[in-house]
């Protein structure tokens, strides 16, 4: 088993949560999301992010609007919906529980 594969799977598991957290702060462009995720070592590429954003939009958790750009084509800016905020609140609760559970397990001394 390769360590790298397990690490990638762990990061992928929290990608949707992290993307919703970023969008919940206000209008955001996909490239800016990619930069933030990458700088936080949540390795993601456009081919992963855009399908996720589409799924979130179809689930009515996020929406987008087109904004004209002076330096090229119009840009899609994403915002979270009310349903998305409720969904994110549930994910926040789950995250808190997972962190506590993981700490409980990993803090045990090895015999």
Buried (B, 14 or more C-beta within 10 A) or exposed (E): EEEEEEEEEEBBEBBBBBBBBBBBEEEBBBEBBBEBBEEEEBEBEEEBBEEBBEEBBEEEBBBBEEEEEEEEEEBBBBBBBEEBEEBBEEBBEEBEEEEEEEEEEEEEEEE
